[in-house]
């Protein structure tokens, strides 16, 4: 056995030392004096070694042990070996904790762990986004006070977790969240939160789609049918009238095609269950592409286009949806601003949030219309919308895209002065890149 052998060896060495010193003392007739001096030196040496050991354990930043001999040398080595073992165990535990956190962040649901006082012990990033939580900045954050929903408090108190709770998201009133609970370690409770907005929207979407298509397609179909009834007698009609009829039918068919494409796009956005917060979108690159398209669209309007784009400001989101929202706002400003106007597009950081804005000096929008302008097929000026080919779905698409990204469209407008459309993305979704993607 290692330890008995080491201590036996040390005892033999100590006895041998006393025997040698005693023999020398006998030779000079000072046996007890020599033994006493040796004992005193051993005591002093022991206290010195204890002092060094105390300094090494409590004050030294070095992990390597001091070099010495005897029992203290073996003691240093034993402590050092235990330190190495503990460090390896800490590394293993740290790796396990990191893997646990990474796995929790990869979950498709928001996860919150709370204690008996409803204080947040831990939550993943998706929970901070969906619930608007400021944890861990506020270490003692109480989830009941943060959500401020009586139904949620009753759900926690009752602890009847077999039936989930559905309620609007505190961070986004347009989202419906489903809360499920389960007991967790140390008398804690785990909450699983899932976005179920899509399920409640499917039936509404179907009804809206049928109603909108039947309403909006009726006019172009009536026009086309009217001309088709007239064309069998085209032999008696002037060629100019026939050409006009064919041109009008083509215009109406293109309008129907654009309308259907935008309705399908809107339906896809509403029904999308893509994880909005997984992928980082290179927004500057996206806006530079839209800028090229806007310049081509602006050839006949002769506006002054200004693009101020922060080159390293990215957001987490769905690129195709963001492209649709940004392009709709920019193209609308070009379409509805009188010729030789000014359109300013800005993408910048504002109080740790990414902010996008489109400003024009067009006709502006009356305050009574601003509240309804994002509704499907709502048009401020129906005659002008038809002239520009507008379907009345553009801002509705923008609204749903921003809702999907926990944002909202802000509109500041005055008749005769112009309009400013803007939106912000939360700090959790904002990322300043060190280098381009």
C-alpha positions as CSV (number, residue, x, y, z in Angstrom):
1,X,0.0,0.0,0.0
2,X,1.4,3.4,-0.9
3,X,0.5,5.6,2.1
4,X,1.7,3.1,4.9
5,X,4.9,2.6,3.0
6,X,5.5,6.4,2.7
7,X,4.9,7.1,6.3
8,X,7.0,4.1,7.4
9,X,9.8,5.3,5.3
10,X,9.6,8.8,6.8
11,X,9.5,7.4,10.3
12,X,12.6,5.3,9.6
13,X,14.4,8.4,8.2
14,X,13.4,10.4,11.3
15,X,14.7,7.7,13.7
16,X,17.9,7.4,11.7
17,X,18.4,11.2,12.0
18,X,17.9,11.2,15.7
19,X,20.3,8.2,16.1
20,X,23.0,9.9,14.1
21,X,22.7,13.2,16.0
22,X,22.5,11.2,19.4
23,X,25.7,9.3,18.5
24,X,27.5,12.6,17.7
25,X,26.2,14.1,21.0
26,X,27.5,11.0,23.0
27,X,30.8,11.4,21.3
28,X,31.1,15.0,22.7
29,X,29.3,14.1,25.9
30,X,26.3,16.4,24.9
31,X,23.7,13.8,24.1
32,X,20.6,15.6,25.4
33,X,21.7,19.0,24.1
34,X,22.2,17.7,20.6
35,X,18.8,15.9,20.7
36,X,17.1,19.1,22.0
37,X,18.7,21.2,19.2
38,X,17.6,18.7,16.6
39,X,14.1,18.6,17.9
40,X,14.0,22.5,18.0
41,X,15.2,22.6,14.4
42,X,12.6,20.1,13.3
43,X,9.8,22.1,15.0
44,X,11.0,25.3,13.3
45,X,11.3,23.6,9.9
46,X,7.8,22.2,10.3
47,X,6.3,25.6,11.2
48,X,8.2,27.1,8.2
49,X,6.7,24.4,5.9
50,X,3.2,25.1,7.3
51,X,3.7,28.8,6.6
52,X,4.7,28.0,3.0
53,X,1.8,25.6,2.6
54,X,-0.6,28.3,3.8
55,X,0.8,30.8,1.4
56,X,0.6,28.4,-1.5
57,X,-3.0,27.3,-0.8
58,X,-4.5,30.7,0.0
59,X,-2.4,33.3,-1.8
60,X,-0.3,31.8,-4.6
61,X,-1.7,31.9,-8.1
62,X,0.6,29.1,-9.2
63,X,-0.9,25.6,-9.3
64,X,2.5,23.8,-9.4
65,X,3.6,22.7,-5.9
66,X,6.7,24.0,-4.1
67,X,9.7,21.7,-4.2
68,X,10.6,20.3,-0.8
69,X,11.4,16.9,0.8
70,X,10.0,14.7,3.5
71,X,6.3,14.5,4.5
72,X,5.6,18.0,3.2
73,X,6.9,17.2,-0.2
74,X,4.5,14.2,-0.3
75,X,1.7,16.5,1.1
76,X,2.3,19.1,-1.7
77,X,2.2,16.3,-4.3
78,X,-1.1,14.9,-2.9
79,X,-2.8,18.3,-2.9
80,X,-1.5,19.0,-6.4
81,X,-2.9,15.7,-7.6
82,X,-6.3,16.4,-6.1
83,X,-6.2,19.9,-7.7
84,X,-5.6,18.3,-11.1
85,X,-8.4,15.8,-10.5
86,X,-10.8,18.6,-9.4
87,X,-9.8,20.8,-12.4
88,X,-10.6,17.9,-14.8
89,X,-13.9,17.3,-13.1
90,X,-14.7,21.0,-13.4
91,X,-13.9,20.9,-17.1
92,X,-16.1,17.9,-17.5
93,X,-18.9,19.6,-15.6
94,X,-18.4,22.8,-17.6
95,X,-18.6,20.8,-20.8
96,X,-21.8,19.1,-19.6
97,X,-23.4,22.5,-18.7
98,X,-22.4,24.0,-22.0
99,X,-23.9,21.0,-23.9
100,X,-27.1,21.4,-21.8
101,X,-27.3,25.1,-22.6
102,X,-26.6,24.5,-26.3
103,X,-29.3,21.8,-26.4
104,X,-31.8,24.1,-24.6
105,X,-31.0,26.9,-27.0
106,X,-31.6,24.6,-29.9
107,X,-35.1,23.6,-28.7
108,X,-37.9,24.8,-31.0
109,X,-39.8,26.0,-27.9
110,X,-39.1,28.7,-25.3
111,X,-38.1,27.2,-21.9
112,X,-38.2,29.0,-18.5
113,X,-37.3,27.4,-15.2
114,X,-38.8,29.2,-12.1
115,X,-38.6,28.6,-8.4
116,X,-41.4,28.4,-5.8
117,X,-41.6,32.2,-5.6
118,X,-42.0,32.4,-9.4
119,X,-38.5,33.9,-9.9
120,X,-36.7,33.0,-13.0
121,X,-33.8,30.5,-12.4
122,X,-32.9,30.1,-16.1
123,X,-34.4,30.7,-19.5
124,X,-33.2,30.2,-23.1
125,X,-32.8,32.9,-25.7
126,X,-36.2,32.1,-27.4
127,X,-38.0,32.7,-24.1
128,X,-36.3,36.1,-23.8
129,X,-37.5,37.0,-27.3
130,X,-41.0,35.6,-27.1
131,X,-41.8,36.8,-23.6
132,X,-39.7,40.0,-23.7
133,X,-37.7,39.0,-20.6
134,X,-34.7,41.0,-19.5
135,X,-33.1,38.0,-17.7
136,X,-30.2,37.6,-16.7
137,X,-29.8,41.4,-16.4
138,X,-32.4,41.2,-13.7
139,X,-31.4,38.2,-11.7
140,X,-34.4,38.2,-9.4
141,X,-37.0,38.8,-12.1
142,X,-40.4,37.5,-11.2
143,X,-42.2,35.9,-14.2
144,X,-45.7,36.8,-12.9
145,X,-44.7,40.5,-12.6
146,X,-43.0,40.4,-16.0
147,X,-46.0,38.9,-17.8
148,X,-48.8,40.7,-15.8
149,X,-51.5,38.3,-16.8
150,X,-54.0,37.1,-14.2
151,X,-54.8,33.9,-16.2
152,X,-51.1,33.0,-16.1
153,X,-50.9,33.4,-12.3
154,X,-54.0,31.2,-11.9
155,X,-52.4,28.7,-14.2
156,X,-49.2,28.5,-12.0
157,X,-51.2,28.4,-8.7
158,X,-53.5,25.7,-9.8
159,X,-50.6,23.5,-11.2
160,X,-53.0,21.6,-13.4
161,X,-50.5,21.2,-16.2
162,X,-52.4,18.6,-18.1
163,X,-54.3,21.4,-19.8
164,X,-52.1,24.1,-21.4
165,X,-52.8,27.8,-21.2
166,X,-53.1,29.9,-24.3
167,X,-52.7,33.7,-24.1
168,X,-51.2,36.6,-26.2
169,X,-47.5,37.1,-26.1
170,X,-46.4,40.0,-23.9
171,X,-43.8,40.9,-26.5
172,X,-46.1,40.7,-29.5
173,X,-49.9,41.0,-29.1
174,X,-50.4,39.4,-32.5
175,X,-48.9,36.1,-31.4
176,X,-50.7,33.4,-29.4
177,X,-48.5,31.4,-27.0
178,X,-49.3,28.0,-25.5
179,X,-47.9,27.5,-21.9
180,X,-47.2,24.0,-20.5
181,X,-45.7,23.3,-17.1
182,X,-43.9,20.4,-15.5
183,X,-42.1,19.8,-12.1
184,X,-38.4,20.3,-12.2
185,X,-35.4,19.5,-9.9
186,X,-35.2,21.1,-6.5
187,X,-38.9,21.9,-6.3
188,X,-38.6,24.2,-9.3
189,X,-41.0,24.3,-12.3
190,X,-40.2,24.2,-16.0
191,X,-42.4,26.1,-18.4
192,X,-42.5,25.2,-22.1
193,X,-43.9,27.9,-24.4
194,X,-44.8,27.4,-28.0
195,X,-46.1,29.8,-30.6
196,X,-49.5,28.4,-31.8
197,X,-50.5,31.5,-33.7
198,X,-50.4,29.6,-37.0
199,X,-53.0,27.1,-35.8
200,X,-55.5,29.7,-35.0
201,X,-54.8,31.6,-38.2
202,X,-55.3,28.7,-40.6
203,X,-59.1,28.8,-40.6
204,X,-59.2,32.6,-40.6
205,X,-56.8,32.6,-43.5
206,X,-58.9,30.3,-45.6
207,X,-62.0,32.4,-45.1
208,X,-60.2,35.6,-45.8
209,X,-58.5,34.2,-48.9
210,X,-61.9,33.1,-50.4
211,X,-63.6,36.4,-49.5
212,X,-60.7,38.6,-50.8
213,X,-60.2,36.7,-54.0
214,X,-63.9,36.7,-54.9
215,X,-64.2,40.4,-54.2
216,X,-61.0,41.6,-55.9
217,X,-61.2,39.3,-58.9
218,X,-64.8,40.3,-59.7
219,X,-64.0,43.6,-61.4
220,X,-61.2,42.4,-63.8
221,X,-63.2,39.3,-64.6
222,X,-66.3,41.4,-65.4
223,X,-64.1,43.6,-67.7
224,X,-62.6,40.6,-69.5
225,X,-66.0,38.9,-69.9
226,X,-67.5,42.1,-71.3
227,X,-64.9,42.3,-74.0
228,X,-65.0,38.6,-74.7
229,X,-68.7,38.9,-75.4
230,X,-68.0,41.7,-77.8
231,X,-65.2,40.0,-79.7
232,X,-67.3,37.5,-81.7
233,X,-68.6,40.5,-83.6
234,X,-65.1,41.9,-84.1
235,X,-65.5,41.8,-87.9
236,X,-67.9,44.8,-87.6
237,X,-65.7,46.7,-85.1
238,X,-63.0,49.2,-85.9
239,X,-59.4,47.7,-85.5
240,X,-58.7,50.5,-83.0
241,X,-61.4,49.4,-80.6
242,X,-60.4,45.7,-81.0
243,X,-56.8,46.6,-80.1
244,X,-58.0,48.6,-77.1
245,X,-60.1,45.6,-75.9
246,X,-57.2,43.2,-76.2
247,X,-54.9,45.6,-74.4
248,X,-57.4,46.1,-71.6
249,X,-57.9,42.4,-71.2
250,X,-54.2,41.9,-71.0
251,X,-53.9,44.7,-68.4
252,X,-56.7,43.1,-66.3
253,X,-55.2,39.6,-66.6
254,X,-51.8,40.9,-65.4
255,X,-53.5,42.6,-62.5
256,X,-55.2,39.3,-61.5
257,X,-51.9,37.5,-61.8
258,X,-50.2,40.0,-59.6
259,X,-53.1,39.9,-57.1
260,X,-53.0,36.1,-56.8
261,X,-49.2,36.1,-56.4
262,X,-49.4,38.7,-53.6
263,X,-52.3,36.8,-51.9
264,X,-50.2,33.6,-52.0
265,X,-47.2,35.4,-50.7
266,X,-49.3,36.8,-47.8
267,X,-50.7,33.4,-47.1
268,X,-47.3,31.8,-47.0
269,X,-46.1,34.5,-44.5
270,X,-49.1,34.0,-42.3
271,X,-48.8,30.2,-42.4
272,X,-45.0,30.2,-42.0
273,X,-43.6,28.1,-39.2
274,X,-40.0,28.9,-40.0
275,X,-37.8,29.7,-37.0
276,X,-37.4,33.4,-37.3
277,X,-34.5,33.8,-34.9
278,X,-32.1,31.1,-36.1
279,X,-30.5,32.6,-39.2
280,X,-28.5,35.9,-39.4
281,X,-29.6,38.0,-42.4
282,X,-27.1,40.2,-44.2
283,X,-29.5,43.2,-44.4
284,X,-26.9,45.7,-45.9
285,X,-26.4,43.3,-48.9
286,X,-30.1,42.8,-49.2
287,X,-30.8,46.6,-49.3
288,X,-28.0,47.2,-51.8
289,X,-29.8,44.7,-54.1
290,X,-33.1,46.4,-53.6
291,X,-31.4,49.8,-54.3
292,X,-30.4,48.5,-57.8
293,X,-34.0,47.5,-58.4
294,X,-35.3,50.8,-57.1
295,X,-33.0,52.8,-59.4
296,X,-34.4,50.9,-62.4
297,X,-38.0,51.5,-61.2
298,X,-37.2,55.2,-60.7
299,X,-36.1,55.9,-64.3
300,X,-39.5,57.4,-65.3
301,X,-40.1,59.1,-61.9
302,X,-36.8,60.9,-61.7
303,X,-36.7,60.9,-57.8
304,X,-33.7,61.6,-55.8
305,X,-32.9,58.4,-54.0
306,X,-30.7,58.4,-50.9
307,X,-29.7,55.1,-49.3
308,X,-27.9,55.4,-45.9
309,X,-27.0,51.8,-44.9
310,X,-24.9,50.7,-41.9
311,X,-22.6,48.1,-43.5
312,X,-22.2,45.7,-40.5
313,X,-25.7,45.8,-39.0
314,X,-27.4,42.4,-39.4
315,X,-30.5,40.9,-37.8
316,X,-31.8,37.4,-37.1
317,X,-34.8,36.6,-39.3
318,X,-36.1,35.2,-42.6
319,X,-34.3,36.8,-45.6
320,X,-37.1,36.3,-48.1
321,X,-39.7,37.9,-45.8
322,X,-37.5,40.9,-44.9
323,X,-36.7,41.4,-48.6
324,X,-40.5,41.5,-49.3
325,X,-41.2,44.0,-46.5
326,X,-38.3,46.4,-47.3
327,X,-38.9,46.3,-51.0
328,X,-42.6,47.0,-50.6
329,X,-42.0,50.1,-48.5
330,X,-39.3,51.4,-50.9
331,X,-41.2,50.7,-54.1
332,X,-44.4,52.2,-52.6
333,X,-42.5,55.5,-51.9
334,X,-41.3,55.6,-55.5
335,X,-44.7,54.8,-56.9
336,X,-46.8,57.2,-54.8
337,X,-44.4,60.2,-54.6
338,X,-45.0,62.7,-57.4
339,X,-42.3,63.0,-60.1
340,X,-38.9,64.5,-59.1
341,X,-39.5,63.9,-55.4
342,X,-37.1,62.7,-52.7
343,X,-37.0,59.2,-51.1
344,X,-34.6,58.5,-48.2
345,X,-33.9,55.0,-47.1
346,X,-32.0,54.5,-43.8
347,X,-30.7,51.4,-42.0
348,X,-28.9,52.1,-38.7
349,X,-28.4,51.3,-35.1
350,X,-30.7,53.1,-32.6
351,X,-30.3,52.4,-28.9
352,X,-29.0,48.8,-29.5
353,X,-31.9,48.1,-31.9
354,X,-31.7,47.9,-35.7
355,X,-33.9,50.5,-37.3
356,X,-35.2,50.7,-40.9
357,X,-37.0,53.7,-42.3
358,X,-38.3,55.0,-45.7
359,X,-39.1,58.7,-45.9
360,X,-40.6,60.6,-48.8
361,X,-42.0,64.1,-49.6
362,X,-45.1,62.8,-51.4
363,X,-48.7,63.7,-50.9
364,X,-48.9,62.2,-47.4
365,X,-51.7,60.3,-45.7
366,X,-54.6,61.6,-43.7
367,X,-54.6,60.6,-40.0
368,X,-58.0,58.9,-40.5
369,X,-56.4,56.5,-43.0
370,X,-53.2,55.7,-41.1
371,X,-55.0,53.3,-38.7
372,X,-56.4,51.3,-41.6
373,X,-53.7,51.5,-44.2
374,X,-52.2,48.0,-43.3
375,X,-55.6,46.3,-43.8
376,X,-55.9,44.0,-46.8
377,X,-57.1,45.8,-50.0
378,X,-57.5,49.1,-48.2
379,X,-56.6,52.0,-50.5
380,X,-56.3,55.7,-49.6
381,X,-56.8,56.7,-53.2
382,X,-58.4,53.9,-55.2
383,X,-58.1,55.7,-58.5
384,X,-54.3,56.3,-58.0
385,X,-53.8,52.7,-56.8
386,X,-55.3,51.3,-59.9
387,X,-53.2,53.6,-62.1
388,X,-50.0,52.5,-60.4
389,X,-51.1,48.8,-60.4
390,X,-51.4,48.6,-56.6
391,X,-53.3,45.7,-55.2
392,X,-53.7,47.0,-51.6
393,X,-51.8,44.1,-50.2
394,X,-48.3,45.6,-50.0
395,X,-48.5,47.1,-46.5
396,X,-50.5,44.1,-45.2
397,X,-47.5,42.0,-46.3
398,X,-45.2,44.4,-44.5
399,X,-47.3,44.2,-41.3
400,X,-47.3,40.4,-41.2
401,X,-43.6,40.2,-41.9
402,X,-42.8,42.5,-39.1
403,X,-45.2,40.7,-36.7
404,X,-43.4,37.5,-37.6
405,X,-40.2,39.3,-36.4
406,X,-41.6,40.7,-33.2
407,X,-41.7,44.2,-34.7
408,X,-44.4,46.6,-35.9
409,X,-44.8,49.3,-38.6
410,X,-44.7,52.9,-37.4
411,X,-46.2,55.5,-39.8
412,X,-45.7,59.3,-39.4
413,X,-47.4,61.2,-42.2
414,X,-49.0,64.6,-42.9
415,X,-51.0,65.5,-46.0
416,X,-49.0,67.7,-48.4
417,X,-45.7,67.1,-46.5
418,X,-44.8,63.4,-46.9
419,X,-44.6,60.1,-45.0
420,X,-42.1,58.3,-42.9
421,X,-42.5,54.5,-42.6
422,X,-40.2,52.8,-40.0
423,X,-39.7,49.7,-37.9
424,X,-37.3,48.5,-35.2
425,X,-35.8,45.0,-34.4
426,X,-35.1,44.3,-30.8
427,X,-31.6,44.1,-29.4
428,X,-31.9,40.3,-29.1
429,X,-32.3,40.1,-32.9
430,X,-29.7,42.7,-33.7
431,X,-26.1,41.8,-34.5
432,X,-23.1,43.9,-35.3
433,X,-20.9,41.7,-37.5
434,X,-17.1,41.8,-37.1
435,X,-16.8,40.8,-40.7
436,X,-19.3,40.3,-43.6
437,X,-21.1,37.0,-44.0
